[in-house]
Amino acid sequence: MTRLPIGADAALVVIDVQEGFDEPWWGPRDNPDCDEHVAALVGAFAASGRPLVYVQHSSLSPESPLFPGQPGHALKDYLEGFEPALLVTKQVNSAFHGSPDLDAWLRGEGIGEIVVCGITTNHCCETTARVGGNLGYAVTFVLDATHTFDRTGPDGTTLSAAELARATATSLHGEFATVLSTAEVLDALAGGLPA
């Protein structure tokens, strides 16, 4: 029998889905459907009885929209209808370097598989996937349930958010994670085989 890519004990790790990322402060972004896809994943995981982990970035910079006490620090409203099994607060990219300790919690719960979604694709989501893979977790990275922003490199060249997302998918797939779409994950949760 072919194993579905999403195990019965998989945890959905929802990274930094916070109001502050809607501010123009960040610049041009990709994937306007990200929130819709994250919401669909959260609903499906909750309905299937799989655990939800919310991760919230608490910036150390008072100028950041994600600084505690700023309106942008809040998680987006559509997450409020679902109670997470764990809320991790962090100041760096990886959700595995926050509080409480995500790795210790997952191991304590007997969870060996994580499904990563959220913001931003090439920073906190990618770093979490890489660390998770290095720690031995089976990692699914839901590319179209993430988004990011244009970024200028040290040579002055600006890469679009879409280019950065493609680079993330290329770097992760088959090395640190399996990169899937929201539709493929939802299909797997419903008991079908991935497309």
Sequence and secondary structure as in RCSB ss.txt:
>XXXX:A:sequence
MTRLPIGADAALVVIDVQEGFDEPWWGPRDNPDCDEHVAALVGAFAASGRPLVYVQHSSLSPESPLFPGQPGHAL
KDYLEGFEPALLVTKQVNSAFHGSPDLDAWLRGEGIGEIVVCGITTNHCCETTARVGGNLGYAVTFVLDATHTFD
RTGPDGTTLSAAELARATATSLHGEFATVLSTAEVLDALAGGLPA
>XXXX:A:secstr
    SS TT EEEEE  BGGGGSGGG  B  TTHHHHHHHHHHHHHHHT  EEEEEE  S TTSTTSTTSGGGSB
 GGGTTS  SEEEEESSS GGGSBS HHHHHHHTT  EEEEEEE IIIIIHHHHHHHHHTT EEEEEEEEEE B 
EE TTS EE HHHHHHHHHHHHBTTTBEEE HHHHHHHHTT    
